[in-house]
Amino acid sequence: MTTTPTNGMAIRTEGLTRDFTRVRAVDDLTLEVPAGIVFGFLGPNGSGKTTTIRLLLGLLEPTAGRAEVLGFDVGTRAGSVRERVGALLEHTGLYERLSAIDNLEYYGRIARMSAADRTARIQELLTHFGLWERRTETVGSWSRGMKQKLAVARALLHRPSLLFLDEPTASLDPVASAALRDDLARLVAREGITVFLTTHNLAEAERLCTEVAVIRQGRLLAVGRPDELSARKGTRVEVRGRGLTEQLATLVGGRPEVSTAAMNDGRLIVELRDGAEMAPLVSLLVGAGASVEEVRKEQASLEEVFLTLMEEER
């Protein structure tokens, strides 16, 4: 059952807050998630990510604020929200004594899918995830990666408009994580759904997500495209050549467009402020007697931005 929100936003929250006895798990969260993208919701353990998902699903009531999902107010239309979304949270929701096809058949009946639609959709998803040839095997005998693929298929079975994935690759080895990530990316692109993804794998978020939000202790620290957030940290430049010294690093580091400059294993590492150019600094180095052979520029990774945000918040 697909639903396209009229305002172009799959999720909107205004001042969303949830208190428990001794802790504020979600603190005045105001956020918009555009429809049709993979949105990363990033934060350390205990930052409020899972609590936020439970609030958006109507499984918890907020202490203050409100949330709207697929155009429905979660406070008054939580049932309508849950009919139209898929979710994979802490548990897979699989019955390990049943086969893969029987698991999906069971959930298809719960979703009131017709027999013909169930049959076609089950084959489509199991084929996409490379599980069709194993469809009659008992799920309990499968590897963790295969079970997780089946769990994602279960969440997608009824063609939801929005999919919540809470750390779907957390317990998987690197090979299984990459396989699930690639399968998911292809399926999302094909079906045009919105994905709200929490993950500790920041390289994964950087590859998959159109936009990300970073929270800590329930508070929103930053939101935007990964490249936008990386640009906030400036640009790192590595300079190789002859005659690069600690004195030249100090000279470059004193320039207003430079955040830091230091020697590292014979290379000069320069952190430029946002929008600064390297060309004048190369001229400065050459004028001071250095022979510049290579200048390599790169933006900070999402992981570096994340760690910087955590440090600034502390």
C-alpha positions as CSV (number, residue, x, y, z in Angstrom):
1,M,0.0,0.0,0.0
2,T,1.9,3.1,-1.2
3,T,1.2,6.6,0.0
4,T,2.8,9.8,-1.4
5,P,2.7,12.6,1.1
6,T,1.3,15.8,-0.4
7,N,4.0,18.0,1.1
8,G,6.8,15.9,-0.3
9,M,7.9,14.9,3.2
10,A,7.7,11.3,4.4
11,I,8.4,12.3,8.0
12,R,8.0,15.6,9.9
13,T,8.6,16.2,13.6
14,E,8.1,19.3,15.6
15,G,9.6,19.5,19.1
16,L,9.4,15.8,19.5
17,T,10.4,14.8,23.1
18,R,10.3,11.7,25.1
19,D,11.1,11.4,28.8
20,F,11.7,8.3,30.8
21,T,12.0,8.2,34.6
22,R,15.6,9.5,34.8
23,V,16.5,10.4,31.2
24,R,15.3,12.5,28.3
25,A,15.7,10.0,25.4
26,V,14.5,12.4,22.6
27,D,15.0,16.1,23.2
28,D,13.0,18.7,21.2
29,L,13.6,16.9,17.8
30,T,12.5,19.0,14.8
31,L,13.2,17.1,11.6
32,E,12.0,16.7,8.0
33,V,12.7,13.6,5.8
34,P,12.0,14.1,2.1
35,A,10.1,11.3,0.4
36,G,11.9,8.9,-1.9
37,I,15.4,9.0,-0.3
38,V,17.6,6.9,2.0
39,F,17.8,9.0,5.2
40,G,20.5,8.1,7.7
41,F,19.9,8.7,11.4
42,L,23.2,8.6,13.1
43,G,24.3,8.6,16.7
44,P,26.2,6.7,19.4
45,N,24.6,4.0,21.6
46,G,22.0,5.6,23.8
47,S,21.5,8.7,21.6
48,G,17.8,8.1,21.1
49,K,17.7,6.6,17.6
50,T,15.5,3.6,18.5
51,T,13.3,5.6,20.7
52,T,12.7,8.0,17.8
53,I,11.6,5.2,15.5
54,R,9.2,3.9,18.2
55,L,7.7,7.4,18.5
56,L,7.3,7.6,14.7
57,L,5.6,4.2,14.6
58,G,3.2,5.2,17.4
59,L,4.6,2.5,19.7
60,L,5.5,5.2,22.3
61,E,3.7,8.4,23.2
62,P,5.7,11.6,23.2
63,T,6.1,13.6,26.3
64,A,5.8,16.7,24.1
65,G,5.8,17.7,20.5
66,R,4.3,15.9,17.5
67,A,5.2,13.7,14.5
68,E,3.7,13.2,11.1
69,V,4.5,10.2,9.0
70,L,3.3,9.8,5.3
71,G,0.9,12.7,6.0
72,F,-0.7,11.1,9.0
73,D,-0.5,12.5,12.5
74,V,1.1,9.7,14.6
75,G,-0.8,10.8,17.7
76,T,-4.2,10.2,16.1
77,R,-3.6,7.9,13.1
78,A,-0.9,5.5,14.3
79,G,-2.8,2.6,12.8
80,S,-2.8,4.2,9.4
81,V,0.9,4.8,9.7
82,R,1.7,1.2,10.6
83,E,-0.3,-0.1,7.7
84,R,1.8,1.8,5.2
85,V,5.3,1.3,6.6
86,G,7.7,-1.6,7.0
87,A,10.0,-2.0,10.0
88,L,13.0,-4.1,10.9
89,L,14.0,-3.2,14.5
90,E,16.0,-5.2,17.0
91,H,14.5,-8.6,16.1
92,T,14.1,-10.2,12.7
93,G,10.5,-11.2,13.3
94,L,11.2,-14.6,11.6
95,Y,9.9,-18.0,12.7
96,E,13.0,-20.2,12.5
97,R,11.1,-23.5,12.4
98,L,9.4,-22.4,9.2
99,S,10.8,-22.2,5.7
100,A,11.5,-18.9,4.0
101,I,8.5,-19.1,1.8
102,D,6.2,-20.1,4.7
103,N,7.5,-17.1,6.8
104,L,6.6,-14.7,4.0
105,E,3.4,-16.4,3.2
106,Y,2.4,-15.9,6.9
107,Y,3.2,-12.2,6.9
108,G,1.5,-11.7,3.5
109,R,-1.7,-13.1,5.0
110,I,-1.5,-10.8,7.9
111,A,-1.1,-7.9,5.5
112,R,-4.3,-9.1,3.7
113,M,-2.5,-9.6,0.4
114,S,-4.3,-11.6,-2.2
115,A,-3.0,-15.2,-2.9
116,A,-1.8,-14.2,-6.4
117,D,-0.1,-11.0,-5.1
118,R,1.6,-12.9,-2.3
119,T,2.9,-15.6,-4.6
120,A,4.3,-13.0,-7.1
121,R,5.8,-10.7,-4.5
122,I,7.4,-13.6,-2.5
123,Q,9.1,-14.9,-5.6
124,E,10.2,-11.4,-6.6
125,L,11.8,-10.6,-3.2
126,L,13.4,-14.0,-2.7
127,T,14.9,-13.8,-6.2
128,H,16.2,-10.3,-5.6
129,F,17.9,-11.3,-2.4
130,G,19.4,-14.5,-3.9
131,L,17.2,-16.7,-1.6
132,W,14.8,-18.3,-4.1
133,E,16.7,-21.5,-4.5
134,R,16.7,-21.9,-0.7
135,R,13.0,-21.0,-0.2
136,T,11.9,-24.4,1.2
137,E,14.7,-24.7,3.8
138,T,14.1,-24.2,7.5
139,V,15.2,-20.7,8.3
140,G,16.9,-21.8,11.6
141,S,19.6,-23.5,9.6
142,W,20.6,-20.3,7.7
143,S,23.5,-18.0,8.2
144,R,22.9,-14.7,10.0
145,G,23.3,-12.8,6.7
146,M,20.7,-14.9,4.9
147,K,18.3,-14.4,7.8
148,Q,18.8,-10.7,7.7
149,K,18.1,-10.6,4.0
150,L,14.9,-12.5,4.6
151,A,13.9,-10.1,7.4
152,V,14.3,-7.2,5.1
153,A,12.2,-9.0,2.5
154,R,9.6,-9.5,5.2
155,A,9.5,-5.8,6.0
156,L,9.2,-5.0,2.2
157,L,6.6,-7.6,1.4
158,H,3.5,-5.4,1.5
159,R,5.1,-2.7,-0.6
160,P,5.4,-0.1,2.1
161,S,6.0,3.6,1.2
162,L,8.4,4.0,4.1
163,L,10.9,1.4,5.5
164,F,12.4,1.8,9.0
165,L,15.7,-0.1,9.4
166,D,17.4,-0.1,12.8
167,E,21.1,-1.1,12.3
168,P,20.3,-3.8,9.8
169,T,24.0,-4.8,9.3
170,A,25.1,-4.5,12.9
171,S,25.7,-8.2,13.6
172,L,26.9,-9.2,10.1
173,D,30.4,-9.8,8.9
174,P,31.8,-7.4,6.2
175,V,30.9,-9.6,3.3
176,A,27.3,-10.2,4.4
177,S,27.0,-6.5,5.2
178,A,28.2,-5.4,1.8
179,A,25.8,-7.9,0.1
180,L,22.8,-6.8,2.1
181,R,23.7,-3.1,1.5
182,D,24.0,-3.6,-2.3
183,D,20.7,-5.6,-2.5
184,L,18.9,-2.9,-0.5
185,A,20.3,-0.1,-2.6
186,R,19.1,-1.7,-5.8
187,L,15.7,-2.5,-4.4
188,V,15.1,1.0,-3.0
189,A,16.1,2.6,-6.4
190,R,13.7,0.3,-8.2
191,E,10.7,0.7,-5.9
192,G,11.2,4.4,-5.0
193,I,10.5,4.0,-1.3
194,T,11.8,6.1,1.5
195,V,14.2,4.4,4.0
196,F,14.9,5.7,7.5
197,L,18.1,4.0,8.4
198,T,20.0,3.9,11.7
199,T,23.5,2.6,11.5
200,H,26.9,2.7,13.3
201,N,28.6,2.0,10.0
202,L,29.4,5.5,8.8
203,A,31.0,4.4,5.6
204,E,27.8,2.5,4.8
205,A,25.7,5.7,5.6
206,E,28.0,7.7,3.3
207,R,27.4,5.3,0.4
208,L,23.7,4.7,0.9
209,C,22.2,8.0,2.2
210,T,21.1,11.1,0.3
211,E,20.8,12.9,3.6
212,V,21.8,12.2,7.2
213,A,21.0,13.6,10.7
214,V,23.4,13.3,13.7
215,I,22.0,13.1,17.2
216,R,23.6,12.8,20.6
217,Q,21.7,12.4,23.9
218,G,18.4,12.9,22.0
219,R,19.4,16.3,20.6
220,L,19.9,17.0,16.9
221,L,23.4,18.2,16.1
222,A,23.4,18.4,12.3
223,V,21.4,17.5,9.3
224,G,22.2,17.6,5.5
225,R,23.8,15.8,2.7
226,P,27.0,13.9,3.6
227,D,29.0,16.1,1.3
228,E,27.5,19.2,2.9
229,L,28.5,18.0,6.4
230,S,31.9,17.1,5.2
231,A,32.4,20.6,3.7
232,R,31.7,22.1,7.2
233,K,34.9,20.5,8.4
234,G,36.9,22.1,5.5
235,T,39.2,20.4,3.2
236,R,42.4,18.4,4.0
237,V,45.3,18.8,1.6
238,E,48.4,16.7,1.5
239,V,51.6,18.3,0.1
240,R,54.6,16.2,-1.0
241,G,58.0,17.5,-2.1
242,R,61.4,18.5,-1.0
243,G,62.3,21.1,1.6
244,L,59.1,20.8,3.6
245,T,60.0,21.6,7.2
246,E,58.3,22.2,10.6
247,Q,59.1,25.9,10.1
248,L,57.1,26.0,6.8
249,A,54.3,24.1,8.5
250,T,54.2,26.9,11.2
251,L,54.3,29.6,8.4
252,V,51.4,28.0,6.6
253,G,49.5,27.3,9.8
254,G,49.5,31.1,10.6
255,R,47.5,31.9,7.5
256,P,43.8,32.9,8.1
257,E,42.4,30.4,5.6
258,V,44.2,27.5,7.4
259,S,42.8,25.6,10.4
260,T,45.9,23.5,11.0
261,A,49.1,22.6,9.3
262,A,51.6,20.0,10.5
263,M,54.3,17.7,9.1
264,N,53.6,14.0,9.0
265,D,56.2,11.5,7.8
266,G,57.8,14.1,5.4
267,R,54.4,15.3,4.1
268,L,52.7,18.6,4.9
269,I,49.1,18.1,6.0
270,V,47.0,21.2,5.8
271,E,43.4,21.6,6.9
272,L,41.7,24.4,4.9
273,R,38.8,26.4,6.2
274,D,35.5,26.1,4.1
275,G,35.9,27.7,0.7
276,A,39.7,28.4,1.0
277,E,42.0,27.8,-2.0
278,M,45.3,26.0,-1.9
279,A,47.0,27.8,-4.8
280,P,48.2,30.8,-2.7
281,L,49.7,28.5,-0.1
282,V,51.6,26.6,-2.8
283,S,53.0,29.9,-4.0
284,L,54.0,30.7,-0.4
285,L,55.8,27.3,0.0
286,V,57.7,27.7,-3.3
287,G,58.6,31.3,-2.4
288,A,60.0,30.0,0.9
289,G,62.3,27.5,-0.8
290,A,60.3,24.3,-0.9
291,S,60.0,22.2,-4.1
292,V,56.3,21.1,-4.3
293,E,55.9,17.8,-6.3
294,E,52.3,16.8,-5.5
295,V,49.2,18.4,-4.0
296,R,46.4,16.0,-3.1
297,K,43.1,17.5,-1.9
298,E,40.3,15.5,-0.1
299,Q,37.2,16.3,1.9
300,A,36.7,14.9,5.4
301,S,34.9,11.6,5.6
302,L,31.5,11.4,7.2
303,E,33.2,9.4,10.0
304,E,35.6,12.3,10.7
305,V,32.7,14.8,10.7
306,F,30.7,12.6,13.1
307,L,33.6,12.3,15.5
308,T,34.2,16.0,15.4
309,L,30.5,16.6,16.2
310,M,30.7,14.2,19.1
311,E,33.8,15.9,20.5
312,E,32.3,19.4,20.1
313,E,29.2,18.3,21.9
314,R,31.2,16.9,24.8
